[in-house]
Amino acid sequence: MPTSIQKERQDKIINYLKSENFIKTSDLMDLLNYSEATIKRDLIELQNKGLIRRTRGGAVIIDRHKIDIPYLMKVDKFNEEKEKEKIAKLAVELIQDDMSLFMDSSTTVLHLVNHLHKFKGLKVITNGVITASLLTEYTSADVNILGGSIAPKRFTVNGSRAFNDALTYHVDLAFVSCRGFDFSLGTSETTEGEALIKHSFRKRSKELVLMVTHDKLNQKYLNQSLSCSDIDYIILDQPLSVEELDSLNTYKVKVMY
């Protein structure tokens, strides 16, 4: 695990690359006031995390829309995610005592955990390792985690075994997020395993709730997970245009923001 100083230094590298796309190693040495050896170690670590690509004499950032950010890096910024917290406060309005819920492993859905202590008799099934841990720590819910393989650096259980395990349940509500949402095609994911989980949650829930931030809108990825007609509610952090609302109304999707 990187120390707090290493993490701060690496965050500065990523933030710079987000604005400039490319930087020379020599410029990073001047910018951060560290040795070439230290900077190279940081770049190697960031490349191993899939965040940058090292080049001769420097580094470039990888398009964030084409990769998954390591889960722990997302969790590190959990308390700064005001948009996701806003979505969670709206989503919790759909929950009642004694309900059974699916919760996916996304950090968006993870924000629900802060609000579930007020309910009694909840039963929650999740594919999120950290989600399950926090639910048992901070709520009185009966928690089950799906069986299967844990995706590297994702703290998520997915794939065919988790899909089949999810199909053994029947729940009232499924809460999911996505990597991308298209107003005609629905939701999509970067991995087949995560898409399968969304399929299984839809099959075994009375209603499905999509929790999505505005930066996911009008984005498409390799693996289709849900069609628009699969979604009962979509909860967002910002209002939609009239055209976007009309499109969702076609599929009878209820919109909350």
C-alpha positions as CSV (number, residue, x, y, z in Angstrom):
1,M,0.0,0.0,0.0
2,P,1.4,3.5,-0.8
3,T,2.1,5.8,2.0
4,S,0.1,9.1,2.3
5,I,3.1,11.0,0.8
6,Q,3.3,8.6,-2.1
7,K,-0.5,8.7,-2.7
8,E,-0.4,12.6,-2.6
9,R,2.5,12.6,-5.1
10,Q,0.7,10.1,-7.4
11,D,-2.5,12.1,-7.2
12,K,-0.7,15.1,-8.4
13,I,0.7,13.2,-11.3
14,I,-2.7,12.0,-12.3
15,N,-4.3,15.4,-11.9
16,Y,-1.6,17.0,-14.1
17,L,-2.0,14.4,-16.7
18,K,-5.8,14.8,-16.7
19,S,-5.3,18.4,-17.9
20,E,-2.2,18.0,-20.1
21,N,-2.4,14.3,-21.2
22,F,1.4,14.0,-21.5
23,I,4.3,15.0,-19.3
24,K,8.0,14.3,-19.4
25,T,9.7,12.6,-16.4
26,S,12.1,15.6,-16.2
27,D,9.2,18.0,-15.8
28,L,7.7,15.8,-13.1
29,M,11.0,15.9,-11.2
30,D,10.8,19.7,-11.3
31,L,7.1,19.9,-10.6
32,L,7.2,17.6,-7.5
33,N,10.8,18.1,-6.4
34,Y,11.7,14.4,-6.3
35,S,14.4,12.3,-7.8
36,E,14.2,10.6,-11.1
37,A,14.2,7.2,-9.4
38,T,11.2,8.1,-7.2
39,I,9.2,9.5,-10.1
40,K,9.9,6.3,-12.1
41,R,8.7,4.2,-9.3
42,D,5.5,6.2,-9.1
43,L,4.9,5.9,-12.9
44,I,5.5,2.2,-12.8
45,E,2.9,1.8,-9.9
46,L,0.4,4.0,-11.8
47,Q,0.9,2.0,-14.9
48,N,0.4,-1.3,-13.0
49,K,-2.9,0.2,-11.8
50,G,-4.0,0.8,-15.4
51,L,-4.1,4.6,-15.0
52,I,-1.3,5.7,-17.2
53,R,1.0,4.4,-19.9
54,R,4.7,5.0,-19.7
55,T,6.4,6.3,-22.8
56,R,10.0,7.0,-23.6
57,G,10.9,9.9,-21.4
58,G,7.5,10.4,-19.8
59,A,3.9,9.2,-19.4
60,V,0.4,9.7,-20.9
61,I,-2.9,9.2,-19.2
62,I,-5.2,6.4,-20.4
63,D,-8.7,7.6,-21.4
64,R,-10.7,7.2,-18.3
65,H,-13.8,6.2,-20.3
66,K,-11.9,3.1,-21.5
67,I,-10.7,1.7,-18.2
68,D,-12.0,0.9,-14.7
69,I,-10.4,3.0,-11.9
70,P,-9.2,0.6,-9.2
71,Y,-11.9,0.3,-6.6
72,L,-9.9,1.5,-3.6
73,M,-9.0,4.7,-5.4
74,K,-12.7,5.4,-5.8
75,V,-13.4,4.6,-2.1
76,D,-10.6,7.0,-1.1
77,K,-12.7,9.8,-2.5
78,F,-16.0,8.4,-1.1
79,N,-16.7,11.4,1.2
80,E,-16.1,13.8,-1.6
81,E,-18.8,12.3,-3.9
82,K,-21.6,14.8,-3.2
83,E,-23.4,13.8,-6.4
84,K,-23.6,10.1,-5.4
85,E,-24.7,11.0,-1.9
86,K,-27.5,13.1,-3.4
87,I,-28.6,10.1,-5.5
88,A,-28.5,7.8,-2.5
89,K,-30.8,10.1,-0.5
90,L,-33.4,9.9,-3.2
91,A,-33.0,6.2,-3.7
92,V,-33.6,5.5,0.0
93,E,-37.1,6.9,-0.4
94,L,-38.1,3.7,-2.2
95,I,-37.0,1.4,0.7
96,Q,-39.3,0.2,3.4
97,D,-38.9,-2.0,6.5
98,D,-38.7,-5.8,5.8
99,M,-37.8,-5.4,2.1
100,S,-35.3,-7.6,0.3
101,L,-32.7,-5.8,-1.8
102,F,-30.0,-6.5,-4.4
103,M,-27.2,-4.0,-4.2
104,D,-24.4,-4.1,-6.8
105,S,-20.8,-3.4,-6.0
106,S,-20.6,0.1,-7.4
107,T,-19.5,3.1,-5.3
108,T,-22.7,4.9,-6.3
109,V,-24.8,2.2,-4.7
110,L,-22.4,2.0,-1.8
111,H,-23.6,5.4,-0.7
112,L,-26.9,3.7,0.3
113,V,-25.2,2.1,3.2
114,N,-25.1,5.4,5.1
115,H,-29.0,5.4,5.2
116,L,-30.0,1.8,5.8
117,H,-29.5,1.8,9.6
118,K,-33.0,3.4,10.0
119,F,-34.8,0.3,8.5
120,K,-35.7,-2.9,10.3
121,G,-35.8,-6.4,8.8
122,L,-33.9,-5.7,5.6
123,K,-32.4,-8.6,3.7
124,V,-29.6,-7.6,1.3
125,I,-27.8,-9.6,-1.4
126,T,-24.7,-8.0,-2.9
127,N,-21.8,-8.8,-5.2
128,G,-19.6,-6.2,-3.5
129,V,-17.0,-7.3,-0.9
130,I,-16.7,-3.9,0.7
131,T,-20.5,-3.3,0.4
132,A,-21.1,-6.5,2.3
133,S,-18.6,-5.6,5.0
134,L,-20.0,-2.1,5.6
135,L,-23.6,-3.4,5.6
136,T,-22.7,-5.8,8.4
137,E,-20.8,-3.1,10.3
138,Y,-23.3,-0.3,10.1
139,T,-26.7,-1.8,9.6
140,S,-28.9,-4.5,11.1
141,A,-29.6,-6.0,7.7
142,D,-29.4,-9.7,7.0
143,V,-26.5,-9.7,4.5
144,N,-25.6,-12.3,1.8
145,I,-22.7,-12.0,-0.7
146,L,-22.8,-13.8,-4.0
147,G,-20.4,-16.7,-4.5
148,G,-17.9,-16.7,-7.3
149,S,-14.5,-15.1,-8.3
150,I,-13.4,-11.7,-7.0
151,A,-12.3,-9.5,-9.9
152,P,-8.7,-8.2,-9.4
153,K,-8.6,-4.8,-7.8
154,R,-12.4,-4.4,-8.0
155,F,-13.6,-5.9,-4.8
156,T,-16.5,-7.3,-6.8
157,V,-17.8,-10.9,-7.3
158,N,-19.0,-11.5,-10.8
159,G,-19.1,-14.0,-13.6
160,S,-21.2,-17.1,-14.3
161,R,-21.1,-18.5,-10.8
162,A,-22.3,-15.2,-9.3
163,F,-24.9,-15.0,-12.0
164,N,-26.3,-18.4,-11.1
165,D,-26.2,-17.7,-7.4
166,A,-28.2,-14.5,-7.9
167,L,-30.9,-16.4,-9.7
168,T,-31.6,-18.4,-6.5
169,Y,-33.1,-15.2,-4.9
170,H,-36.2,-13.1,-5.3
171,V,-36.1,-9.5,-4.1
172,D,-38.3,-6.4,-4.0
173,L,-35.8,-3.9,-5.3
174,A,-32.4,-4.1,-7.2
175,F,-30.1,-1.0,-6.9
176,V,-27.5,-0.8,-9.6
177,S,-25.2,1.6,-11.3
178,C,-23.4,1.3,-14.6
179,R,-20.3,2.4,-16.6
180,G,-22.4,4.0,-19.3
181,F,-26.0,4.8,-20.1
182,D,-27.5,5.4,-23.6
183,F,-31.0,6.8,-23.9
184,S,-31.8,4.3,-26.7
185,L,-29.7,1.2,-25.8
186,G,-29.7,1.3,-22.0
187,T,-26.7,0.5,-19.7
188,S,-23.3,-1.1,-20.6
189,E,-20.2,-2.3,-18.8
190,T,-16.5,-2.7,-19.6
191,T,-16.6,-6.4,-18.4
192,E,-18.9,-9.3,-19.3
193,G,-18.9,-10.5,-15.7
194,E,-20.4,-7.2,-14.4
195,A,-23.0,-7.1,-17.2
196,L,-24.1,-10.7,-16.2
197,I,-24.7,-9.5,-12.7
198,K,-27.0,-6.8,-13.9
199,H,-28.9,-9.3,-16.0
200,S,-29.4,-11.6,-13.0
201,F,-30.5,-8.8,-10.7
202,R,-33.1,-7.8,-13.3
203,K,-34.4,-11.3,-13.6
204,R,-35.0,-11.8,-9.9
205,S,-36.3,-8.3,-8.7
206,K,-39.7,-6.9,-8.8
207,E,-38.3,-3.5,-9.7
208,L,-34.9,-2.2,-10.7
209,V,-33.5,1.2,-9.8
210,L,-30.6,2.6,-11.8
211,M,-28.5,5.1,-9.8
212,V,-26.3,7.1,-12.3
213,T,-24.3,10.4,-12.3
214,H,-24.5,12.7,-15.2
215,D,-21.0,11.8,-16.5
216,K,-22.2,8.3,-17.3
217,L,-24.9,9.6,-19.7
218,N,-24.5,9.1,-23.4
219,Q,-21.7,6.7,-22.9
220,K,-21.5,3.2,-24.5
221,Y,-19.2,0.3,-23.6
222,L,-18.5,-3.1,-24.9
223,N,-20.9,-5.2,-22.8
224,Q,-24.7,-4.5,-22.9
225,S,-26.1,-5.0,-19.4
226,L,-29.7,-3.6,-19.3
227,S,-32.1,-2.3,-21.9
228,C,-34.1,0.8,-21.1
229,S,-37.2,-1.3,-20.7
230,D,-35.5,-3.2,-17.9
231,I,-35.3,-0.1,-15.8
232,D,-38.2,1.0,-13.5
233,Y,-36.5,4.0,-11.9
234,I,-33.5,6.1,-12.9
235,I,-32.1,8.4,-10.2
236,L,-29.7,11.1,-11.3
237,D,-27.8,14.0,-9.8
238,Q,-28.9,16.6,-12.4
239,P,-32.1,17.3,-14.4
240,L,-32.5,15.9,-17.9
241,S,-33.4,17.7,-21.1
242,V,-37.0,17.5,-22.4
243,E,-35.8,15.2,-25.2
244,E,-34.1,12.9,-22.7
245,L,-37.2,12.8,-20.5
246,D,-39.4,12.0,-23.5
247,S,-37.1,9.2,-24.5
248,L,-37.3,7.6,-21.0
249,N,-41.0,8.1,-20.9
250,T,-41.3,5.9,-24.0
251,Y,-40.0,3.0,-21.8
252,K,-42.1,4.1,-18.8
253,V,-39.0,4.8,-16.7
254,K,-39.7,6.9,-13.6
255,V,-37.1,9.6,-13.2
256,M,-35.9,11.1,-9.9
257,Y,-33.4,13.9,-9.3
